[in-house]
Amino acid sequence: MKTVRISLNSIDKVKSFVNDLTKFDTDFDLVSGRYVIDAKSIMGIFSLDLSKPIDLNIHAESDIDEILAVLSPYIIQ
């Protein structure tokens, strides 16, 4: 598992983020405080506070580099 911090501060960003995740047959979780939701759930994402960065847990054994390349527009350092 790998964890990265992401920012989803607009509706368009959330839509494109979910579309990018559905390309992979891997589980993704978003963690905000004590809430953990499925990152492929657009309704779940909108239940979070999107004004601050969120942790994304990537449950993948392989393809990590490819996943990170696709998610690079959302990742913050």
Kinemage of the C-alpha trace (Angstrom):
@kinemage 1
@onewidth
@group {chain A} dominant
@subgroup {mainchain}
@vectorlist {calphas} color= white
{ca met a 1} P 0.000 0.000 0.000
{ca lys a 2} L 1.151 3.521 -0.790
{ca thr a 3} L -0.257 6.749 0.645
{ca val a 4} L -0.122 10.146 -1.071
{ca arg a 5} L -1.699 13.524 -0.273
{ca ile a 6} L -4.064 14.882 -2.884
{ca ser a 7} L -6.118 18.001 -3.438
{ca leu a 8} L -9.617 17.880 -4.955
{ca asn a 9} L -10.693 21.499 -4.699
{ca ser a 10} L -13.179 21.663 -7.598
{ca ile a 11} L -16.083 19.639 -8.971
{ca asp a 12} L -14.300 19.103 -12.296
{ca lys a 13} L -11.233 17.794 -10.471
{ca val a 14} L -13.362 15.288 -8.542
{ca lys a 15} L -15.023 14.032 -11.736
{ca ser a 16} L -11.752 13.573 -13.619
{ca phe a 17} L -10.131 11.993 -10.526
{ca val a 18} L -12.861 9.329 -10.281
{ca asn a 19} L -12.662 8.689 -14.036
{ca asp a 20} L -8.879 8.212 -13.764
{ca leu a 21} L -9.244 5.780 -10.837
{ca thr a 22} L -11.802 3.604 -12.612
{ca lys a 23} L -9.142 2.745 -15.224
{ca phe a 24} L -7.386 0.620 -12.591
{ca asp a 25} L -8.555 -2.660 -11.064
{ca thr a 26} L -7.212 -1.647 -7.653
{ca asp a 27} L -8.808 -0.456 -4.415
{ca phe a 28} L -8.350 3.192 -3.455
{ca asp a 29} L -9.405 4.751 -0.127
{ca leu a 30} L -9.624 8.419 0.781
{ca val a 31} L -8.888 9.229 4.424
{ca ser a 32} L -9.989 12.517 5.947
{ca gly a 33} L -9.800 12.628 9.715
{ca arg a 34} L -11.659 9.564 10.979
{ca tyr a 35} L -13.557 9.015 7.734
{ca val a 36} L -12.451 6.424 5.186
{ca ile a 37} L -14.369 6.236 1.920
{ca asp a 38} L -14.025 4.433 -1.400
{ca ala a 39} L -12.163 6.835 -3.706
{ca lys a 40} L -14.144 5.563 -6.707
{ca ser a 41} L -17.387 6.834 -5.124
{ca ile a 42} L -18.199 10.337 -6.317
{ca met a 43} L -20.912 10.700 -3.657
{ca gly a 44} L -18.491 9.576 -0.968
{ca ile a 45} L -15.913 12.137 -2.053
{ca phe a 46} L -18.455 14.962 -1.855
{ca ser a 47} L -19.220 13.945 1.747
{ca leu a 48} L -15.657 14.938 2.721
{ca asp a 49} L -14.221 18.375 3.470
{ca leu a 50} L -12.536 19.119 0.138
{ca ser a 51} L -11.098 22.460 1.248
{ca lys a 52} L -7.999 20.739 2.648
{ca pro a 53} L -5.701 17.958 1.399
{ca ile a 54} L -6.833 14.333 1.714
{ca asp a 55} L -4.792 11.146 2.069
{ca leu a 56} L -5.206 8.615 -0.744
{ca asn a 57} L -4.347 5.001 0.103
{ca ile a 58} L -3.470 2.976 -2.986
{ca his a 59} L -3.866 -0.765 -2.374
{ca ala a 60} L -1.727 -2.008 -5.258
{ca glu a 61} L 1.149 -4.450 -5.373
{ca ser a 62} L 2.173 -3.563 -8.914
{ca asp a 63} L 1.585 -0.713 -11.371
{ca ile a 64} L 2.318 1.865 -8.643
{ca asp a 65} L 4.441 3.985 -11.003
{ca glu a 66} L 1.712 3.979 -13.667
{ca ile a 67} L -0.967 4.880 -11.089
{ca leu a 68} L 1.146 7.729 -9.676
{ca ala a 69} L 1.778 9.058 -13.194
{ca val a 70} L -1.965 9.200 -13.916
{ca leu a 71} L -2.700 10.780 -10.517
{ca ser a 72} L 0.128 13.347 -10.677
{ca pro a 73} L -2.212 16.325 -11.363
{ca tyr a 74} L -3.922 15.732 -7.994
{ca ile a 75} L -0.886 14.908 -5.828
{ca ile a 76} L 0.551 17.653 -3.632
{ca gln a 77} L 4.013 17.535 -2.109
